Amino acid sequence: MQNNSIPNKKKIIIIGSGIAGLGSAALLSKTGHQVHVYEKNDRLGGRASIWKKDGYTFDMGPSWYMMPDIFEHFFELLGEDINNHLSLKRLSPSYRIFFEGEQKPYDFYSDLKKNKAIFESIEPGSGKKLAAHLKSGKYQYEIARREFMFKNYDSIFDFINKRVATEGRKLPLFSSMESIVNKNFTSPILQKVLQYQTVLLGTSPKKCPGIYSLMNHIDMDGGIWYPQGGLYAVTQALVAICKKHGVVFHTNTPVSKIKSYNNTITGVQLENGTSIPAEVVISNADLTHTDTQLLGKKRADRTFSYWNKKKMSPSGFIMYLGVDGEIPSLDHHNLYFLKDWDKGNSDVFNKKTLPEDPSFYLCCPSKSDRSVAPQGKENLFLLVPIPAGCEYTQQELEDYQADMITHVSEKMNIPDLGTRIEVSRTFCVEDFVSEYNAFKGNALSGMAHSLTQTAFFRPNNTHSKIKNLYFAGAGTNPGIGVPICLISAELVYKRIANINTPEPLSAL
Ligand SMILES: Cc1cc2nc3c(=O)[nH]c(=O)nc-3n(C[C@H](O)[C@H](O)[C@H](O)COP(=O)(O)OP(=O)(O)OC[C@H]3O[C@@H](n4cnc5c(N)ncnc54)[C@H](O)[C@@H]3O)c2cc1C
């Protein structure tokens, strides 16, 4: 079915070209609307964009391709075969974890037999428990996909209706991810393996609702995939589909104001003073920025003090490193976890300073893709989760860069890392603010996924008063992550097309 579900074709402006902005543009242009995307930066993709230097190509933000079913569904909805756009490889192992105090790292797979054997070697009896845990995660994922993820909420009764109450009783909605995992697994190593996913949701295992143990199913059954060229290949694919359907992109064009009259959208004003009329506006920009800057005090749905009280996802200390020579100790995705998990999490979620000797993530995509680094060299992406709004001086940041190189080199057995670096760029709190208008420099573009900041409790994707103003992106529903932002785009499409079903669309 094509171009026939929305009778009145509209002029639509999208502010921001993040994944949800591009996804919304693709769905709406495919159904015949006239779509213009205004992006403040010189490149498209928002956090999912790239930085290139001296033969290296770095994904600037996301690097884990998870939930392949959601990507496939989205491309299908657009009438596209994903395999014509992305060359996908299932990573095996999925990732390597270095644990503080352990002699050697452990590899984990999206293969139950292999993972059971590893679990058994660490905690006898845990292999069988893993199988049961993943089975229950799969069940939770299926319910969430059918009842929660693809649903727009207008009132608490949309969230807790009869159907959800029946199914919901079987879901661990009110316990934490930590309690669910720790009940079944006593080894601190295995507890970490099954809880680290909460960082991807911008929160800690203590605060993360137990239903997110469905992340273990996504990780260990669905697998970790890699599109050749990096996650930016997803951005490129969406841009190509948008262009095919006539979307017009305006880069280097920040929007300064959303315009409305009598609570109806009239268009936007650009930072250069030009006014552009539109019947519908979708803001994919940071939601706090949208409320406080683009709408302003009188029209915003939420006040600055509301935002200030919310727990944002952490910020990130990032280094993009081009390294001479190969690094045998690494796999594609590498994680280092501190022994004192609680202190590490508290340093990230409760403090305001750069954490000392932290847990970290090191991506080495050149292990799977020779196009991202020159021959015989490695491409590294270092990510240390740090507090949103973290404060430091320029000198402290420079010292931290040197400390982190030493820390990574020691913990992941990379001799002479410091002397082998030929390309280096640091990206930290102030860069998230200046590049993406991110509130407190939060990295994942939204609030942390705690129980009170998820589903119905997350900011809605419509404005309470201004008609034809919508929000798309990680700040609204369903939340953080590239596939989740594609769902956010579908939810905005459903709003505009007046579709109120809880399940994924089968056609446009
Ligand atoms: C370091 C890092 C690692 C991550 N790792 C993963 C991962 O491995 N897997 C995963 O699935 N997800 C990951 N994420 C999360 C994921 O990248 C985000 O949730 C997702 O990309 C956010 O997309 P979005 O649609 O909300 O838009 P954003 O990417 O936030 O883009 C918003 C856009 O709006 C633009 N904008 C802002 N203000 C204005 C304005 N006034 N006028 C015009 N344009 C404006 C910005 O420039 C930006 O381009 C990661 C994120 C980061 C930062």
The ligand as an SDF file (V2000), in Angstrom:
LIG
                    3D

 53 58  0  0  0  0  0  0  0  0999 V2000
   28.5870    7.7880   22.4860 C   0  0  0  0  0  0  0  0  0  0  0  0
   27.2720    7.1730   22.1870 C   0  0  0  0  0  0  0  0  0  0  0  0
   27.1660    5.8060   22.0530 C   0  0  0  0  0  0  0  0  0  0  0  0
   25.9320    5.2260   21.7530 C   0  0  0  0  0  0  0  0  0  0  0  0
   25.8860    3.8790   21.5400 N   0  0  0  0  0  0  0  0  0  0  0  0
   24.7370    3.3410   21.0430 C   0  0  0  0  0  0  0  0  0  0  0  0
   24.7660    2.0180   20.5180 C   0  0  0  0  0  0  0  0  0  0  0  0
   25.8110    1.3800   20.4950 O   0  0  0  0  0  0  0  0  0  0  0  0
   23.6080    1.5030   20.0050 N   0  0  0  0  0  0  0  0  0  0  0  0
   22.4430    2.2350   19.9880 C   0  0  0  0  0  0  0  0  0  0  0  0
   21.4280    1.7230   19.5030 O   0  0  0  0  0  0  0  0  0  0  0  0
   22.4080    3.5040   20.4600 N   0  0  0  0  0  0  0  0  0  0  0  0
   23.5340    4.0730   20.9630 C   0  0  0  0  0  0  0  0  0  0  0  0
   23.5550    5.3790   21.3680 N   0  0  0  0  0  0  0  0  0  0  0  0
   22.2680    6.1160   21.4570 C   0  0  0  0  0  0  0  0  0  0  0  0
   21.7830    6.5840   20.1010 C   0  0  0  0  0  0  0  0  0  0  0  0
   22.8520    7.0710   19.3540 O   0  0  0  0  0  0  0  0  0  0  0  0
   20.7600    7.6870   20.2950 C   0  0  0  0  0  0  0  0  0  0  0  0
   19.7280    7.2670   21.1970 O   0  0  0  0  0  0  0  0  0  0  0  0
   20.1020    8.0800   18.9880 C   0  0  0  0  0  0  0  0  0  0  0  0
   21.0320    8.1500   17.9260 O   0  0  0  0  0  0  0  0  0  0  0  0
   19.4230    9.4210   19.1880 C   0  0  0  0  0  0  0  0  0  0  0  0
   18.7650    9.8120   18.0210 O   0  0  0  0  0  0  0  0  0  0  0  0
   17.7120   10.9780   18.0030 P   0  0  0  0  0  0  0  0  0  0  0  0
   16.7790   10.7230   16.9000 O   0  0  0  0  0  0  0  0  0  0  0  0
   17.1430   11.1770   19.3630 O   0  0  0  0  0  0  0  0  0  0  0  0
   18.5160   12.2850   17.5720 O   0  0  0  0  0  0  0  0  0  0  0  0
   19.9430   12.9140   17.8770 P   0  0  0  0  0  0  0  0  0  0  0  0
   21.0140   12.0000   17.4240 O   0  0  0  0  0  0  0  0  0  0  0  0
   19.9690   13.4100   19.2550 O   0  0  0  0  0  0  0  0  0  0  0  0
   19.8940   14.1220   16.8330 O   0  0  0  0  0  0  0  0  0  0  0  0
   19.1880   15.3090   17.0550 C   0  0  0  0  0  0  0  0  0  0  0  0
   19.5970   16.2710   15.9560 C   0  0  0  0  0  0  0  0  0  0  0  0
   18.9620   17.5380   16.1840 O   0  0  0  0  0  0  0  0  0  0  0  0
   19.8720   18.5660   15.8100 C   0  0  0  0  0  0  0  0  0  0  0  0
   19.4650   19.8250   16.4300 N   0  0  0  0  0  0  0  0  0  0  0  0
   19.4700   20.1410   17.7480 C   0  0  0  0  0  0  0  0  0  0  0  0
   19.0090   21.3850   17.9400 N   0  0  0  0  0  0  0  0  0  0  0  0
   18.6910   21.8740   16.7080 C   0  0  0  0  0  0  0  0  0  0  0  0
   18.1700   23.1180   16.2450 C   0  0  0  0  0  0  0  0  0  0  0  0
   17.8510   24.1030   17.0900 N   0  0  0  0  0  0  0  0  0  0  0  0
   17.9990   23.2950   14.9100 N   0  0  0  0  0  0  0  0  0  0  0  0
   18.2880   22.2970   14.0260 C   0  0  0  0  0  0  0  0  0  0  0  0
   18.8050   21.0980   14.4250 N   0  0  0  0  0  0  0  0  0  0  0  0
   18.9830   20.8870   15.7460 C   0  0  0  0  0  0  0  0  0  0  0  0
   21.2030   18.0380   16.3030 C   0  0  0  0  0  0  0  0  0  0  0  0
   22.2870   18.6880   15.6870 O   0  0  0  0  0  0  0  0  0  0  0  0
   21.0990   16.5610   15.9200 C   0  0  0  0  0  0  0  0  0  0  0  0
   21.5820   16.3330   14.6200 O   0  0  0  0  0  0  0  0  0  0  0  0
   24.7690    6.0240   21.6290 C   0  0  0  0  0  0  0  0  0  0  0  0
   24.8800    7.4100   21.7590 C   0  0  0  0  0  0  0  0  0  0  0  0
   26.1220    7.9790   22.0140 C   0  0  0  0  0  0  0  0  0  0  0  0
   26.2450    9.4660   22.0880 C   0  0  0  0  0  0  0  0  0  0  0  0
  1  2  1  0
  2  3  1  0
  2 52  2  0
  3  4  2  0
  4  5  1  0
  4 50  1  0
  5  6  2  0
  6  7  1  0
  6 13  1  0
  7  8  2  0
  7  9  1  0
  9 10  1  0
 10 11  2  0
 10 12  1  0
 12 13  2  0
 13 14  1  0
 14 15  1  0
 14 50  1  0
 15 16  1  0
 16 17  1  0
 16 18  1  0
 18 19  1  0
 18 20  1  0
 20 21  1  0
 20 22  1  0
 22 23  1  0
 23 24  1  0
 24 25  2  0
 24 26  1  0
 24 27  1  0
 27 28  1  0
 28 29  2  0
 28 30  1  0
 28 31  1  0
 31 32  1  0
 32 33  1  0
 33 34  1  0
 33 48  1  0
 34 35  1  0
 35 36  1  0
 35 46  1  0
 36 37  1  0
 36 45  1  0
 37 38  2  0
 38 39  1  0
 39 40  1  0
 39 45  2  0
 40 41  1  0
 40 42  2  0
 42 43  1  0
 43 44  2  0
 44 45  1  0
 46 47  1  0
 46 48  1  0
 48 49  1  0
 50 51  2  0
 51 52  1  0
 52 53  1  0
M  END
$$$$
